[in-house]
Amino acid sequence: MIEEKGIDEHLREALAHLETALNKSVATVLKNEAAKREIGQKWEGFLGEFFGYIREKGKENKVNLLGWISFPRIWK
């Protein structure tokens, strides 16, 4: 098994940032229901950019990056 400590560290850090953003998003909407649309747009923008980057990197390198992931296992 390949040990990529750097990748693991970056993924843990990214997850921590996403958890913080999610918690702040929920807290904001709970305080102000009218913020739901704006917060949703922020998440749409982020996810669109993220998946766009995955698609771009895949095309550049001729690999299916999303093919490396078993989505049914994620949703368990």
Backbone as CSV, one residue per row, in Angstrom:
resi,resn,N_x,N_y,N_z,CA_x,CA_y,CA_z,C_x,C_y,C_z
1,MET,0.840,-1.182,0.000,0.000,0.000,0.000,0.888,1.250,0.000
2,ILE,0.533,2.177,-0.845,1.316,3.415,-0.945,0.938,4.327,0.215
3,GLU,1.940,4.796,0.904,1.692,5.716,2.020,1.918,7.135,1.535
4,GLU,0.847,7.877,1.442,0.915,9.266,1.008,0.481,10.164,2.155
5,LYS,1.368,10.365,3.095,1.045,11.159,4.273,0.561,12.549,3.887
6,GLY,1.164,13.132,2.888,0.774,14.467,2.461,-0.668,14.525,1.998
7,ILE,-1.105,13.538,1.235,-2.492,13.493,0.752,-3.439,13.374,1.936
8,ASP,-3.163,12.462,2.853,-4.018,12.278,4.023,-4.133,13.570,4.830
9,GLU,-3.020,14.245,5.016,-3.034,15.497,5.782,-3.894,16.553,5.096
10,HIS,-3.743,16.680,3.795,-4.524,17.662,3.057,-6.014,17.333,3.085
11,LEU,-6.346,16.062,2.971,-7.760,15.671,3.013,-8.361,15.919,4.395
12,ARG,-7.611,15.634,5.447,-8.104,15.905,6.807,-8.321,17.402,7.013
13,GLU,-7.374,18.196,6.520,-7.489,19.649,6.647,-8.684,20.168,5.839
14,ALA,-8.844,19.655,4.638,-9.976,20.069,3.800,-11.298,19.700,4.471
15,LEU,-11.373,18.512,5.048,-12.590,18.082,5.728,-12.889,18.978,6.927
16,ALA,-11.868,19.353,7.661,-12.068,20.241,8.810,-12.622,21.590,8.350
17,HIS,-12.100,22.114,7.260,-12.598,23.383,6.728,-14.047,23.249,6.254
18,LEU,-14.358,22.133,5.594,-15.730,21.915,5.121,-16.698,21.767,6.288
19,GLU,-16.284,21.084,7.337,-17.133,20.951,8.527,-17.418,22.324,9.134
20,THR,-16.394,23.160,9.215,-16.569,24.515,9.750,-17.533,25.313,8.876
21,ALA,-17.338,25.246,7.558,-18.228,25.974,6.639,-19.658,25.468,6.747
22,LEU,-19.833,24.167,6.882,-21.175,23.598,7.016,-21.829,24.034,8.320
23,ASN,-21.081,23.971,9.408,-21.622,24.397,10.704,-22.013,25.871,10.686
24,LYS,-21.177,26.713,10.076,-21.494,28.136,9.977,-22.698,28.368,9.074
25,SER,-22.801,27.582,8.007,-23.943,27.702,7.099,-25.247,27.379,7.818
26,VAL,-25.255,26.280,8.551,-26.454,25.880,9.293,-26.795,26.922,10.350
27,ALA,-25.810,27.362,11.103,-26.051,28.357,12.151,-26.617,29.650,11.557
28,THR,-26.085,30.069,10.423,-26.558,31.293,9.784,-28.008,31.163,9.368
29,VAL,-28.364,30.045,8.760,-29.745,29.844,8.305,-30.698,29.685,9.489
30,LEU,-30.250,29.058,10.557,-31.107,28.938,11.744,-31.404,30.300,12.361
31,LYS,-30.436,31.211,12.282,-30.643,32.562,12.807,-31.455,33.423,11.850
32,ASN,-31.286,33.169,10.549,-31.922,34.012,9.547,-32.342,33.156,8.354
33,GLU,-33.594,32.748,8.351,-34.134,31.880,7.292,-33.941,32.492,5.904
34,ALA,-33.965,33.809,5.820,-33.820,34.498,4.531,-32.427,34.296,3.929
35,ALA,-31.463,33.880,4.723,-30.105,33.664,4.228,-29.960,32.337,3.481
36,LYS,-31.000,31.518,3.525,-30.930,30.179,2.928,-30.524,30.234,1.454
37,ARG,-31.133,31.128,0.705,-30.835,31.216,-0.727,-29.366,31.593,-0.965
38,GLU,-28.897,32.604,-0.239,-27.517,33.049,-0.398,-26.520,31.951,-0.009
39,ILE,-26.795,31.285,1.092,-25.908,30.198,1.545,-25.930,29.062,0.527
40,GLY,-27.114,28.736,0.033,-27.227,27.687,-0.987,-26.422,28.022,-2.226
41,GLN,-26.458,29.281,-2.638,-25.690,29.711,-3.806,-24.186,29.583,-3.565
42,LYS,-23.769,29.865,-2.344,-22.343,29.713,-2.009,-21.916,28.242,-2.149
43,TRP,-22.760,27.336,-1.630,-22.439,25.913,-1.716,-22.507,25.425,-3.159
44,GLU,-23.479,25.899,-3.927,-23.554,25.531,-5.341,-22.295,25.979,-6.078
45,GLY,-21.859,27.195,-5.807,-20.645,27.705,-6.437,-19.431,26.871,-6.078
46,PHE,-19.307,26.560,-4.795,-18.168,25.766,-4.343,-18.173,24.378,-4.984
47,LEU,-19.319,23.693,-4.906,-19.392,22.335,-5.452,-19.206,22.327,-6.962
48,GLY,-19.757,23.339,-7.645,-19.568,23.434,-9.083,-18.102,23.623,-9.443
49,GLU,-17.429,24.487,-8.695,-16.007,24.722,-8.933,-15.182,23.478,-8.625
50,PHE,-15.520,22.803,-7.525,-14.785,21.606,-7.127,-14.929,20.494,-8.162
51,PHE,-16.170,20.186,-8.544,-16.374,19.119,-9.527,-15.850,19.526,-10.903
52,GLY,-15.910,20.809,-11.226,-15.316,21.287,-12.467,-13.812,21.076,-12.479
53,TYR,-13.186,21.329,-11.343,-11.742,21.125,-11.230,-11.397,19.638,-11.374
54,ILE,-12.195,18.781,-10.772,-11.974,17.333,-10.912,-12.082,16.935,-12.377
55,ARG,-13.104,17.418,-13.052,-13.315,17.096,-14.459,-12.147,17.614,-15.316
56,GLU,-11.722,18.852,-15.057,-10.614,19.459,-15.798,-9.322,18.665,-15.615
57,LYS,-9.002,18.321,-14.362,-7.790,17.551,-14.077,-7.841,16.180,-14.746
58,GLY,-9.012,15.570,-14.726,-9.180,14.273,-15.378,-8.913,14.352,-16.866
59,LYS,-9.461,15.380,-17.519,-9.246,15.546,-18.960,-7.781,15.816,-19.261
60,GLU,-7.159,16.687,-18.482,-5.748,17.024,-18.695,-4.848,15.788,-18.618
61,ASN,-5.187,14.887,-17.698,-4.335,13.727,-17.438,-4.885,12.429,-18.002
62,LYS,-6.020,12.526,-18.710,-6.656,11.357,-19.330,-6.934,10.237,-18.309
63,VAL,-7.484,10.660,-17.170,-7.896,9.691,-16.144,-9.288,10.079,-15.654
64,ASN,-10.041,9.078,-15.232,-11.369,9.312,-14.678,-11.244,9.351,-13.160
65,LEU,-11.002,10.538,-12.633,-10.778,10.668,-11.190,-11.986,10.204,-10.379
66,LEU,-13.187,10.490,-10.855,-14.373,10.056,-10.110,-14.569,8.546,-10.193
67,GLY,-13.935,7.909,-11.181,-14.000,6.456,-11.300,-13.217,5.744,-10.207
68,TRP,-12.364,6.469,-9.519,-11.581,5.872,-8.426,-12.404,5.699,-7.165
69,ILE,-13.580,6.315,-7.149,-14.394,6.365,-5.932,-15.600,5.450,-6.095
70,SER,-15.890,4.671,-5.064,-17.100,3.862,-5.032,-18.192,4.660,-4.331
71,PHE,-19.062,5.278,-5.123,-20.097,6.136,-4.537,-21.086,5.372,-3.654
72,PRO,-21.456,4.127,-3.981,-22.343,3.405,-3.059,-21.752,3.255,-1.654
73,ARG,-20.426,3.096,-1.555,-19.790,2.981,-0.231,-19.830,4.298,0.532
74,ILE,-19.807,5.417,-0.198,-19.846,6.730,0.447,-21.181,6.923,1.145
75,TRP,-22.260,6.515,0.523,-23.609,6.814,1.016,-24.094,5.827,2.061
76,LYS,-23.251,4.905,2.500,-23.668,3.953,3.541,-23.778,4.624,4.880
